[in-house]
Amino acid sequence: MILFILPCFSGGGAERVSLTLLKGLYEKGYSVGLIVFDQNGPLSSIVPDGVPIYNLGTIALRRSIVPLIKKIQQLKPKVIFSTFGYINVALLAIRWILKLKIKLLVREANLPSISLPNNSWEKLMTASYRLLYPKADKLICRSIRMVDEFTSTFSVPESIIELLPNPIDVDAIRELSMPIKCFDKEGVRYVASGRLTFQKGFDRLLYWFSELNDEKSTLVILGDGNDKSALIQQAKDLNIQNQVKFLGFCDNPWQWYAGADVTLISSRWEGMPNVALESLACGTPVISTIESGGVAEIARQVRNNELIVVSSHTSFIDEMLKIKPNSTKTTKVSLLPEIYHAKSSISAFEKLINL
């Protein structure tokens, strides 16, 4: 069995990546299973019907360690895959207790140089990364920049690091993206998506949008999170509440990506944002902050500046101002390079588990 471990089924990019890989392996005939600390969340519907889900019902990691050890010992998987830093560290720390011959593959979701300083347990997590990540069988990174950080800062041997792009199911996304949806006032249609948290930078995005001084332009924000009330109030304070829609979590964000003139990524830190890849798959260009992980690497692979990476808020606003409204409501050609298509990533992942 190949065992995937997630905290819950929330709608984040890391969860989507894990479930896309799980689904791809299952469809190829592999025996797969999934452990969750909490079975709640909108992405549970992605799990194929035949895949067993083991719900620990513990919610927090600190209450999950003992039940997790017992469940792993019971299932005796061949491979374990995890993609959240704190869970990766815990699995590497308890590995000796399991007394099982297991291949442990850990995937890093965010750039450590940016994510760790924003972690409440920065010193502990940094020390744990240095001590434990070199003990993984494979460390899966999302970008060359991330690979460089792990080899130089955390002394992880290059021999255990694998570069694996996020898997994007382009055919499914494009099928689901029609008919398009948009918030149209005859101006530029902007869209942004992600958890409403400090990391995603929606607070500064609202400010940048207000600086456009364009009453016809609109901004749709997809996602839920602890900052939602504050962001709604901020939109009112900036007097842009009639131009901004907060739609909450959306199980089909691709209709909104396809209906937008451009997708905006305002994150303060990321690994490799799925939003950028999925937007490109829908044929919609992207403007992103440079802090958003591996976006600069994607930008070098797309054509005609269809992914713009900026290093300052003034540059971000300038690029927003360059976008012209497009009245088309038909399918646009995918802008996503082949390397990010799900078939390529799943085949590469399949090779890792069989090494």
Secondary structure as GFF3:
##gff-version 3
##sequence-region A 1 355
A	DSSP	beta_strand	2	6	.	.	.	ID=ss1
A	DSSP	alpha_helix	13	27	.	.	.	ID=ss2
A	DSSP	beta_strand	32	36	.	.	.	ID=ss3
A	DSSP	three_ten_helix	42	46	.	.	.	ID=ss4
A	DSSP	beta_strand	53	55	.	.	.	ID=ss5
A	DSSP	three_ten_helix	61	63	.	.	.	ID=ss6
A	DSSP	alpha_helix	65	75	.	.	.	ID=ss7
A	DSSP	beta_strand	79	82	.	.	.	ID=ss8
A	DSSP	alpha_helix	85	98	.	.	.	ID=ss9
A	DSSP	beta_strand	103	107	.	.	.	ID=ss10
A	DSSP	alpha_helix	112	115	.	.	.	ID=ss11
A	DSSP	three_ten_helix	116	118	.	.	.	ID=ss12
A	DSSP	alpha_helix	122	132	.	.	.	ID=ss13
A	DSSP	three_ten_helix	133	135	.	.	.	ID=ss14
A	DSSP	beta_strand	138	141	.	.	.	ID=ss15
A	DSSP	alpha_helix	144	153	.	.	.	ID=ss16
A	DSSP	three_ten_helix	158	160	.	.	.	ID=ss17
A	DSSP	beta_strand	161	163	.	.	.	ID=ss18
A	DSSP	alpha_helix	170	176	.	.	.	ID=ss19
A	DSSP	beta_strand	189	193	.	.	.	ID=ss20
A	DSSP	three_ten_helix	198	200	.	.	.	ID=ss21
A	DSSP	alpha_helix	202	210	.	.	.	ID=ss22
A	DSSP	beta_strand	218	222	.	.	.	ID=ss23
A	DSSP	alpha_helix	228	237	.	.	.	ID=ss24
A	DSSP	beta_strand	244	248	.	.	.	ID=ss25
A	DSSP	alpha_helix	254	259	.	.	.	ID=ss26
A	DSSP	beta_strand	262	265	.	.	.	ID=ss27
A	DSSP	alpha_helix	274	281	.	.	.	ID=ss28
A	DSSP	beta_strand	286	289	.	.	.	ID=ss29
A	DSSP	alpha_helix	295	299	.	.	.	ID=ss30
A	DSSP	beta_strand	307	310	.	.	.	ID=ss31
A	DSSP	alpha_helix	313	322	.	.	.	ID=ss32
A	DSSP	three_ten_helix	338	340	.	.	.	ID=ss33
A	DSSP	alpha_helix	342	353	.	.	.	ID=ss34
###
